[in-house]
């Protein structure tokens, strides 16, 4: 079903909202009906069925509970038995209440004021899901402002969704921390999509892969003739992201020299292309990511502390998949549906053995490993069911993943090394830190860590 053939009902006690939605959707849909009084929902649904309902979460009605939308959502789903997808609308950004509405059967929620592009995208997705799956309530507890793969019902992921909704509309710099494969780029995109810079560029740079010679040219640009291979003017990534969001991935892997260059630009909010002395002001929202723990970034021998403070107004820590509980099955089913559609196969179910295998695996490669494993299983599957033997995890990830014993041995080795060096230097912490190649602060942290 396309949007052009859809019938939509909008219920909100704010006349201005009804007018704005009507003007937005009238050219896009077959029919749009607006209603100010939720008491009339029963009679309206008795006359006709809708593909989608936009429902306000707070009405000035006799119910007056602060979550009237939940009440009417239950009525629509249980008593009126409407098959329409429901998107909740709230002016208060009450994420807990919005998440509850998802549990009660809503497809999604939107926070006023919204971007028209975002609302249209949510409506299109709801109608598409309704058509392809036959039900509108299969949406998981993540707003469609997020990338489809950024799903999660676990408490850690709900905390992340809450943080995104709170901080994305600001211009605060964000540092995303987490292991490889946990979805840090998806979170960066979600921040952009829920920000006031939605219609502006989102530029990603894997800064950890840039050599010293390419770093300035790639980020800040160059003029023709600035160096041997500079055959034409080049716009750097900072300029390309101007008025939008710049995502610097693997920020923890850049050298101290590169850090100094980056810090200067972030402090002055202007860049200078190689080969010129002219400065260009830049207006960006900065999001950075790294798989290096914040405690290691605080090591000044490795990373400038002033740069850490500059990029880390707010931090988001992404949990590894092994700590996300039933999200494993949620994601597995999502990827199964995704690749069944991609490879023109019928919808595949997971049997008990497959579920058991998925739940009990430790996922050293995190969501990325799960995704590739499910894609491979879908490709190789013979029937309409994915069995345990179809689920094969990457031997590369398994070989690289350290065991608990290895972690313990490494910790013991570090502790013993520190003790020996301190003893060698007669208890002089400054000399011991210098010999170990770390700062005194970093050494003191390790002393506390190992209770020395």
Kinemage of the C-alpha trace (Angstrom):
@kinemage 1
@onewidth
@group {chain A} dominant
@subgroup {mainchain}
@vectorlist {calphas} color= white
{ca unk a 1} P 0.000 0.000 0.000
{ca unk a 2} L 1.305 3.444 -0.898
{ca unk a 3} L 0.675 6.612 1.049
{ca unk a 4} L -1.530 7.843 -1.790
{ca unk a 5} L -4.116 5.138 -1.058
{ca unk a 6} L -4.084 5.526 2.738
{ca unk a 7} L -6.876 6.784 4.982
{ca unk a 8} L -5.724 8.575 8.127
{ca unk a 9} L -7.569 9.735 11.249
{ca unk a 10} L -6.020 12.486 13.406
{ca unk a 11} L -7.301 13.031 16.960
{ca unk a 12} L -5.975 16.042 18.883
{ca unk a 13} L -7.668 18.727 20.953
{ca unk a 14} L -5.358 21.401 19.514
{ca unk a 15} L -7.026 22.926 16.452
{ca unk a 16} L -3.703 24.309 15.210
{ca unk a 17} L -2.193 20.821 15.224
{ca unk a 18} L -5.177 19.422 13.301
{ca unk a 19} L -4.864 22.184 10.716
{ca unk a 20} L -1.102 21.704 10.321
{ca unk a 21} L -1.403 17.932 9.898
{ca unk a 22} L -4.298 18.301 7.458
{ca unk a 23} L -2.300 20.707 5.288
{ca unk a 24} L 0.747 18.437 5.418
{ca unk a 25} L -1.044 15.190 4.594
{ca unk a 26} L -3.797 16.301 2.213
{ca unk a 27} L -1.512 16.153 -0.878
{ca unk a 28} L 0.076 12.896 0.334
{ca unk a 29} L -2.833 10.603 1.261
{ca unk a 30} L -6.174 9.474 -0.131
{ca unk a 31} L -8.228 10.691 2.840
{ca unk a 32} L -7.573 12.518 6.097
{ca unk a 33} L -10.188 13.054 8.802
{ca unk a 34} L -9.508 15.190 11.861
{ca unk a 35} L -11.318 15.083 15.186
{ca unk a 36} L -10.943 17.303 18.247
{ca unk a 37} L -12.956 15.247 20.751
{ca unk a 38} L -11.707 11.718 21.558
{ca unk a 39} L -15.192 10.811 22.805
{ca unk a 40} L -16.184 10.595 19.126
{ca unk a 41} L -13.614 7.936 18.241
{ca unk a 42} L -16.094 5.062 18.687
{ca unk a 43} L -18.664 6.512 16.292
{ca unk a 44} L -16.013 7.422 13.719
{ca unk a 45} L -14.486 3.929 13.736
{ca unk a 46} L -17.948 2.361 13.574
{ca unk a 47} L -18.477 4.062 10.209
{ca unk a 48} L -15.132 3.249 8.571
{ca unk a 49} L -11.744 1.631 9.043
{ca unk a 50} L -8.489 3.619 8.803
{ca unk a 51} L -4.994 2.589 7.845
{ca unk a 52} L -3.412 4.843 10.463
{ca unk a 53} L -4.459 6.911 13.463
{ca unk a 54} L -2.484 9.849 14.862
{ca unk a 55} L -3.532 10.070 18.511
{ca unk a 56} L -2.660 12.781 21.025
{ca unk a 57} L -1.490 11.561 24.430
{ca unk a 58} L -2.993 14.404 26.466
{ca unk a 59} L -6.512 15.784 26.138
{ca unk a 60} L -8.397 18.350 28.202
{ca unk a 61} L -11.112 15.786 28.797
{ca unk a 62} L -13.064 14.440 31.723
{ca unk a 63} L -10.554 11.611 32.139
{ca unk a 64} L -7.828 14.117 33.020
{ca unk a 65} L -5.194 11.570 34.070
{ca unk a 66} L -2.238 12.965 32.155
{ca unk a 67} L -2.098 9.789 30.047
{ca unk a 68} L -5.488 9.944 28.348
{ca unk a 69} L -3.865 8.842 25.120
{ca unk a 70} L -3.035 5.454 26.695
{ca unk a 71} L -6.693 5.099 27.676
{ca unk a 72} L -7.918 5.785 24.158
{ca unk a 73} L -5.204 3.631 22.631
{ca unk a 74} L -6.472 0.662 24.654
{ca unk a 75} L -10.029 1.465 23.574
{ca unk a 76} L -8.986 1.581 19.911
{ca unk a 77} L -7.076 -1.708 20.111
{ca unk a 78} L -9.185 -3.763 22.520
{ca unk a 79} L -12.749 -2.465 22.567
{ca unk a 80} L -13.100 -0.885 19.127
{ca unk a 81} L -10.842 -3.581 17.589
{ca unk a 82} L -9.380 -1.256 14.993
{ca unk a 83} L -6.603 -2.697 12.812
{ca unk a 84} L -5.146 0.749 12.158
{ca unk a 85} L -1.544 1.481 13.052
{ca unk a 86} L -1.441 4.080 15.832
{ca unk a 87} L 1.214 6.769 16.212
{ca unk a 88} L 1.059 8.644 19.501
{ca unk a 89} L 1.683 12.389 19.721
{ca unk a 90} L 2.974 14.079 22.862
{ca unk a 91} L 3.934 17.674 23.560
{ca unk a 92} L 5.806 16.787 26.702
{ca unk a 93} L 8.537 14.481 25.512
{ca unk a 94} L 7.502 12.022 28.250
{ca unk a 95} L 9.579 9.062 27.099
{ca unk a 96} L 8.388 6.710 29.854
{ca unk a 97} L 4.768 7.318 28.893
{ca unk a 98} L 5.596 7.017 25.205
{ca unk a 99} L 7.392 3.702 25.775
{ca unk a 100} L 4.363 2.473 27.705
{ca unk a 101} L 2.190 3.337 24.701
{ca unk a 102} L 4.411 1.148 22.527
{ca unk a 103} L 3.900 -1.735 24.951
{ca unk a 104} L 0.154 -1.156 24.738
{ca unk a 105} L 0.174 -1.568 20.963
{ca unk a 106} L 1.144 1.790 19.465
{ca unk a 107} L 3.393 1.598 16.438
{ca unk a 108} L 5.424 4.684 17.253
{ca unk a 109} L 5.356 8.068 18.955
{ca unk a 110} L 6.221 11.614 17.899
{ca unk a 111} L 7.162 14.568 20.087
{ca unk a 112} L 5.762 18.045 19.353
{ca unk a 113} L 7.024 20.072 17.623
{ca unk a 114} L 8.119 17.562 14.988
{ca unk a 115} L 9.848 17.882 11.634
{ca unk a 116} L 7.420 17.237 8.797
{ca unk a 117} L 9.910 14.902 7.106
{ca unk a 118} L 10.149 12.826 10.267
{ca unk a 119} L 6.381 12.553 10.671
{ca unk a 120} L 5.932 11.534 7.025
{ca unk a 121} L 8.679 8.929 7.386
{ca unk a 122} L 6.999 7.457 10.481
{ca unk a 123} L 3.614 7.316 8.715
{ca unk a 124} L 5.085 5.661 5.620
{ca unk a 125} L 6.892 3.078 7.739
{ca unk a 126} L 3.780 2.310 9.794
{ca unk a 127} L 1.672 1.760 6.677
{ca unk a 128} L 4.392 -0.318 5.043
{ca unk a 129} L 4.694 -2.541 8.115
{ca unk a 130} L 0.923 -2.890 8.350
{ca unk a 131} L 0.740 -4.023 4.741
{ca unk a 132} L 3.718 -6.398 4.774
{ca unk a 133} L 3.086 -8.000 8.154
{ca unk a 134} L -0.674 -7.786 8.465
{ca unk a 135} L -0.495 -6.124 11.859
{ca unk a 136} L 0.520 -2.705 13.019
{ca unk a 137} L 1.783 -3.636 16.458
{ca unk a 138} L 4.946 -5.522 15.526
{ca unk a 139} L 7.000 -2.391 15.922
{ca unk a 140} L 9.491 -2.726 18.764
{ca unk a 141} L 10.202 -0.206 21.472
{ca unk a 142} L 12.160 2.217 19.365
{ca unk a 143} L 10.833 5.268 17.589
{ca unk a 144} L 11.012 5.217 13.794
{ca unk a 145} L 13.169 8.311 13.951
{ca unk a 146} L 15.913 5.774 14.605
{ca unk a 147} L 17.557 3.577 12.002
{ca unk a 148} L 15.633 0.314 11.607
{ca unk a 149} L 18.522 -1.756 13.022
{ca unk a 150} L 18.682 0.333 16.196
{ca unk a 151} L 16.214 -1.798 18.083
{ca unk a 152} L 15.996 -2.805 21.697
{ca unk a 153} L 13.582 -3.597 24.483
{ca unk a 154} L 16.302 -4.133 27.091
{ca unk a 155} L 16.760 -1.574 29.842
{ca unk a 156} L 20.213 -0.436 28.606
{ca unk a 157} L 18.816 0.304 25.140
{ca unk a 158} L 15.770 2.083 26.513
{ca unk a 159} L 18.145 4.286 28.509
{ca unk a 160} L 20.009 5.073 25.286
{ca unk a 161} L 16.779 5.938 23.454
{ca unk a 162} L 15.860 8.230 26.331
{ca unk a 163} L 19.259 9.936 26.196
{ca unk a 164} L 19.012 10.432 22.448
{ca unk a 165} L 15.611 12.042 22.729
{ca unk a 166} L 16.880 14.368 25.458
{ca unk a 167} L 20.205 15.470 24.000
{ca unk a 168} L 19.693 15.264 20.236
{ca unk a 169} L 17.719 18.539 19.964
{ca unk a 170} L 20.627 20.362 21.625
{ca unk a 171} L 23.988 21.103 19.997
{ca unk a 172} L 25.983 19.360 22.735
{ca unk a 173} L 28.999 17.372 21.546
{ca unk a 174} L 28.496 13.644 22.068
{ca unk a 175} L 31.001 10.852 22.628
{ca unk a 176} L 29.717 7.341 21.889
{ca unk a 177} L 31.620 4.546 23.618
{ca unk a 178} L 31.300 0.838 22.959
{ca unk a 179} L 32.851 -2.299 21.559
{ca unk a 180} L 33.162 -2.867 17.825
{ca unk a 181} L 29.917 -3.947 16.223
{ca unk a 182} L 27.572 -2.544 18.875
{ca unk a 183} L 25.955 0.034 16.582
{ca unk a 184} L 27.744 3.280 17.432
{ca unk a 185} L 27.234 4.661 13.911
{ca unk a 186} L 23.488 3.946 14.097
{ca unk a 187} L 23.304 5.942 17.308
{ca unk a 188} L 25.198 8.822 15.687
{ca unk a 189} L 22.678 8.795 12.827
{ca unk a 190} L 19.784 8.691 15.287
{ca unk a 191} L 21.185 11.754 17.074
{ca unk a 192} L 21.290 13.572 13.732
{ca unk a 193} L 17.813 12.427 12.703
{ca unk a 194} L 16.292 13.643 15.948
{ca unk a 195} L 18.186 16.932 15.968
{ca unk a 196} L 17.294 20.340 14.621
{ca unk a 197} L 19.856 19.701 11.866
{ca unk a 198} L 17.861 16.855 10.318
{ca unk a 199} L 17.624 18.467 6.881
{ca unk a 200} L 21.346 19.294 6.866
{ca unk a 201} L 24.320 17.041 5.988
{ca unk a 202} L 25.424 14.055 8.047
{ca unk a 203} L 29.104 13.456 7.284
{ca unk a 204} L 31.000 10.434 8.603
{ca unk a 205} L 34.806 10.219 8.769
{ca unk a 206} L 36.778 7.202 9.972
{ca unk a 207} L 39.564 9.349 11.395
{ca unk a 208} L 41.400 6.336 12.752
{ca unk a 209} L 42.108 5.242 9.180
{ca unk a 210} L 43.574 8.591 8.070
{ca unk a 211} L 47.348 8.811 7.749
{ca unk a 212} L 49.245 11.812 9.083
{ca unk a 213} L 49.660 13.157 5.546
{ca unk a 214} L 45.958 12.857 4.665
{ca unk a 215} L 44.459 13.949 7.996
{ca unk a 216} L 44.422 17.720 7.419
{ca unk a 217} L 43.515 17.477 3.740
{ca unk a 218} L 40.551 15.161 4.402
{ca unk a 219} L 39.198 17.098 7.365
{ca unk a 220} L 40.038 20.691 6.494
{ca unk a 221} L 40.454 20.607 2.688
{ca unk a 222} L 43.201 22.032 0.492
{ca unk a 223} L 43.859 24.472 -2.323
{ca unk a 224} L 45.141 23.409 -5.704
{ca unk a 225} L 48.940 23.062 -5.588
{ca unk a 226} L 49.100 22.795 -1.785
{ca unk a 227} L 51.100 19.582 -2.212
{ca unk a 228} L 52.252 17.327 -5.037
{ca unk a 229} L 48.949 15.532 -5.752
{ca unk a 230} L 46.689 18.528 -5.050
{ca unk a 231} L 45.485 18.982 -8.645
{ca unk a 232} L 42.319 20.862 -7.690
{ca unk a 233} L 40.668 22.588 -4.745
{ca unk a 234} L 39.125 20.170 -2.249
{ca unk a 235} L 36.441 20.791 0.347
{ca unk a 236} L 37.225 19.117 3.661
{ca unk a 237} L 34.759 17.143 5.741
{ca unk a 238} L 34.285 19.983 8.226
{ca unk a 239} L 33.107 22.304 5.448
{ca unk a 240} L 30.968 19.552 3.919
{ca unk a 241} L 29.232 19.097 7.284
{ca unk a 242} L 28.675 22.828 7.800
{ca unk a 243} L 25.269 23.482 9.478
{ca unk a 244} L 24.898 19.707 9.871
{ca unk a 245} L 26.450 16.871 11.900
{ca unk a 246} L 30.053 15.648 11.678
{ca unk a 247} L 30.602 12.097 12.917
{ca unk a 248} L 34.239 11.265 13.694
{ca unk a 249} L 34.508 7.497 14.110
{ca unk a 250} L 37.413 5.781 15.904
{ca unk a 251} L 38.493 9.085 17.440
{ca unk a 252} L 40.615 7.209 19.992
{ca unk a 253} L 43.041 6.026 17.311
{ca unk a 254} L 44.391 9.392 16.152
{ca unk a 255} L 47.895 10.578 17.080
{ca unk a 256} L 48.702 13.374 19.520
{ca unk a 257} L 49.723 15.583 16.588
{ca unk a 258} L 46.353 15.020 14.913
{ca unk a 259} L 44.612 15.672 18.217
{ca unk a 260} L 46.286 19.079 18.461
{ca unk a 261} L 45.078 20.029 14.968
{ca unk a 262} L 41.551 18.872 15.751
{ca unk a 263} L 41.455 20.664 19.101
{ca unk a 264} L 42.469 23.953 17.472
{ca unk a 265} L 39.593 23.747 14.987
{ca unk a 266} L 37.044 22.820 17.648
{ca unk a 267} L 38.167 25.683 19.896
{ca unk a 268} L 38.196 28.328 17.181
{ca unk a 269} L 35.235 26.965 15.188
{ca unk a 270} L 37.028 27.708 11.946
{ca unk a 271} L 39.172 25.768 9.501
{ca unk a 272} L 42.050 26.755 7.250
{ca unk a 273} L 42.539 24.783 4.049
{ca unk a 274} L 46.036 23.551 3.306
{ca unk a 275} L 47.778 25.956 0.960
{ca unk a 276} L 45.969 29.062 2.147
{ca unk a 277} L 45.928 31.431 5.111
{ca unk a 278} L 42.214 32.203 4.812
{ca unk a 279} L 40.036 30.926 7.635
{ca unk a 280} L 36.480 29.675 7.099
{ca unk a 281} L 33.996 29.619 10.013
{ca unk a 282} L 32.209 26.330 10.526
{ca unk a 283} L 28.957 25.458 12.302
{ca unk a 284} L 28.767 21.750 13.092
{ca unk a 285} L 27.246 19.361 15.610
{ca unk a 286} L 30.111 17.036 16.606
{ca unk a 287} L 29.540 13.365 17.403
{ca unk a 288} L 32.555 11.125 18.061
{ca unk a 289} L 32.860 7.390 18.680
{ca unk a 290} L 35.530 4.996 19.872
{ca unk a 291} L 35.877 1.434 21.123
{ca unk a 292} L 38.476 2.599 23.646
{ca unk a 293} L 37.161 2.904 27.241
{ca unk a 294} L 36.980 6.418 28.663
{ca unk a 295} L 39.459 5.422 31.371
{ca unk a 296} L 42.071 4.781 28.676
{ca unk a 297} L 41.262 8.028 26.884
{ca unk a 298} L 42.064 9.780 30.146
{ca unk a 299} L 45.665 8.580 29.807
{ca unk a 300} L 47.422 11.780 28.737
{ca unk a 301} L 50.264 9.802 27.189
{ca unk a 302} L 47.701 8.557 24.689
{ca unk a 303} L 45.029 11.240 24.423
{ca unk a 304} L 44.870 14.944 25.252
{ca unk a 305} L 42.630 15.559 28.245
{ca unk a 306} L 41.546 18.971 26.914
{ca unk a 307} L 40.316 17.268 23.728
{ca unk a 308} L 38.437 14.648 25.749
{ca unk a 309} L 36.559 17.431 27.527
{ca unk a 310} L 35.906 19.187 24.212
{ca unk a 311} L 34.307 16.156 22.504
{ca unk a 312} L 32.582 14.730 25.574
{ca unk a 313} L 29.861 17.124 26.701
{ca unk a 314} L 27.614 14.065 26.947
{ca unk a 315} L 28.636 10.427 26.622
{ca unk a 316} L 26.559 7.461 25.495
{ca unk a 317} L 27.864 4.020 26.430
{ca unk a 318} L 26.566 1.296 24.121
{ca unk a 319} L 26.281 -2.097 25.845
{ca unk a 320} L 27.699 -5.227 24.200
{ca unk a 321} L 25.062 -7.562 22.786
{ca unk a 322} L 25.799 -10.191 25.447
{ca unk a 323} L 24.430 -7.759 28.057
{ca unk a 324} L 21.194 -6.970 26.198
{ca unk a 325} L 19.155 -10.047 27.111
{ca unk a 326} L 16.206 -10.793 24.834
{ca unk a 327} L 17.298 -8.108 22.376
{ca unk a 328} L 19.243 -10.935 20.724
{ca unk a 329} L 16.037 -12.608 19.544
{ca unk a 330} L 14.463 -9.279 18.669
{ca unk a 331} L 17.377 -8.441 16.396
{ca unk a 332} L 17.618 -11.980 15.017
{ca unk a 333} L 13.969 -11.881 13.937
{ca unk a 334} L 14.466 -8.439 12.430
{ca unk a 335} L 17.497 -9.547 10.406
{ca unk a 336} L 15.695 -12.730 9.373
{ca unk a 337} L 12.812 -10.694 7.981
{ca unk a 338} L 15.192 -8.205 6.360
{ca unk a 339} L 17.242 -10.822 4.503
{ca unk a 340} L 14.258 -13.012 3.649
{ca unk a 341} L 12.874 -10.013 1.786
{ca unk a 342} L 16.247 -9.154 0.230
{ca unk a 343} L 16.849 -12.674 -1.084
{ca unk a 344} L 13.205 -13.207 -2.154
{ca unk a 345} L 12.504 -15.950 0.365
{ca unk a 346} L 9.377 -16.563 2.442
{ca unk a 347} L 9.344 -15.296 6.026
{ca unk a 348} L 11.526 -17.665 8.049
{ca unk a 349} L 10.766 -18.770 11.599
{ca unk a 350} L 13.356 -19.710 14.252
{ca unk a 351} L 12.959 -23.171 15.767
{ca unk a 352} L 13.733 -23.962 19.427
{ca unk a 353} L 17.268 -25.129 18.726
{ca unk a 354} L 18.055 -21.932 16.809
{ca unk a 355} L 16.631 -19.799 19.606
{ca unk a 356} L 18.626 -21.713 22.223
{ca unk a 357} L 21.815 -21.345 20.192
{ca unk a 358} L 21.273 -17.603 19.679
{ca unk a 359} L 20.480 -16.916 23.323
{ca unk a 360} L 23.447 -18.868 24.724
{ca unk a 361} L 26.152 -17.413 22.453
{ca unk a 362} L 28.462 -14.666 23.813
{ca unk a 363} L 28.756 -12.515 20.599
{ca unk a 364} L 32.318 -11.182 20.609
{ca unk a 365} L 31.420 -9.423 17.335
{ca unk a 366} L 28.211 -7.991 18.842
{ca unk a 367} L 25.266 -6.979 16.636
{ca unk a 368} L 27.410 -6.990 13.495
{ca unk a 369} L 28.297 -10.652 14.061
{ca unk a 370} L 24.650 -11.558 14.704
{ca unk a 371} L 23.595 -9.764 11.520
{ca unk a 372} L 26.118 -11.588 9.334
{ca unk a 373} L 25.255 -14.931 10.961
{ca unk a 374} L 21.537 -14.484 10.271
{ca unk a 375} L 22.177 -13.324 6.708
{ca unk a 376} L 24.272 -16.431 6.064
{ca unk a 377} L 21.595 -18.646 7.658
{ca unk a 378} L 18.835 -17.129 5.505
{ca unk a 379} L 20.877 -17.658 2.340
{ca unk a 380} L 21.598 -21.305 3.190
{ca unk a 381} L 18.157 -22.199 4.592
{ca unk a 382} L 16.257 -24.856 2.636
{ca unk a 383} L 12.778 -24.570 4.100
{ca unk a 384} L 10.628 -22.071 5.972
{ca unk a 385} L 12.383 -22.603 9.315
{ca unk a 386} L 15.849 -21.607 10.554
{ca unk a 387} L 17.202 -24.466 12.631
{ca unk a 388} L 20.118 -24.622 15.026
{ca unk a 389} L 22.400 -26.098 12.363
{ca unk a 390} L 21.669 -23.095 10.097
{ca unk a 391} L 23.096 -20.694 12.698
{ca unk a 392} L 26.874 -20.598 12.282
{ca unk a 393} L 28.897 -17.981 14.123
{ca unk a 394} L 32.089 -16.449 12.806
{ca unk a 395} L 35.185 -18.506 13.692
{ca unk a 396} L 37.218 -15.309 13.302
{ca unk a 397} L 35.326 -13.537 16.096
{ca unk a 398} L 35.421 -16.613 18.320
{ca unk a 399} L 39.172 -16.950 17.849
{ca unk a 400} L 39.773 -13.284 18.649
{ca unk a 401} L 37.511 -13.093 21.704
{ca unk a 402} L 39.519 -13.272 24.960
{ca unk a 403} L 38.216 -15.726 27.522
{ca unk a 404} L 37.595 -14.841 31.151
{ca unk a 405} L 40.835 -16.690 32.027
{ca unk a 406} L 42.795 -14.583 29.557
{ca unk a 407} L 41.319 -11.408 31.040
{ca unk a 408} L 42.362 -12.579 34.498
{ca unk a 409} L 45.861 -13.486 33.361
{ca unk a 410} L 46.352 -10.101 31.701
{ca unk a 411} L 45.238 -8.334 34.852
{ca unk a 412} L 47.562 -10.404 36.985
{ca unk a 413} L 50.449 -9.725 34.607
{ca unk a 414} L 49.837 -5.954 34.726
{ca unk a 415} L 49.548 -5.946 38.512
{ca unk a 416} L 52.777 -7.918 38.957
{ca unk a 417} L 54.611 -5.670 36.486
{ca unk a 418} L 53.530 -2.539 38.358
{ca unk a 419} L 54.618 -4.029 41.696
{ca unk a 420} L 58.048 -4.947 40.325
{ca unk a 421} L 58.649 -1.513 38.772
{ca unk a 422} L 57.562 0.322 41.945
{ca unk a 423} L 59.828 -1.891 44.032
{ca unk a 424} L 62.707 -1.353 41.581
{ca unk a 425} L 62.315 2.432 41.940
{ca unk a 426} L 62.165 2.308 45.718
{ca unk a 427} L 58.506 3.277 45.879
{ca unk a 428} L 59.002 6.464 43.828
{ca unk a 429} L 55.711 6.755 41.899
{ca unk a 430} L 56.981 9.390 39.459
{ca unk a 431} L 59.971 7.274 38.425
{ca unk a 432} L 57.834 4.121 38.223
{ca unk a 433} L 55.255 5.857 36.012
{ca unk a 434} L 58.014 7.147 33.720
{ca unk a 435} L 59.509 3.668 33.342
{ca unk a 436} L 56.056 2.182 32.653
{ca unk a 437} L 55.393 4.855 30.031
{ca unk a 438} L 52.271 6.259 31.706
{ca unk a 439} L 51.396 9.355 33.702
{ca unk a 440} L 51.374 9.450 37.509
{ca unk a 441} L 47.583 9.846 37.367
{ca unk a 442} L 47.239 6.740 35.218
{ca unk a 443} L 49.497 4.789 37.563
{ca unk a 444} L 47.482 5.880 40.611
{ca unk a 445} L 44.307 4.650 38.848
{ca unk a 446} L 45.922 1.249 38.375
{ca unk a 447} L 47.037 1.175 41.994
{ca unk a 448} L 43.419 1.726 43.036
{ca unk a 449} L 42.209 -0.801 40.454
{ca unk a 450} L 44.433 -3.567 41.823
{ca unk a 451} L 44.149 -2.406 45.420
{ca unk a 452} L 47.925 -1.986 45.695
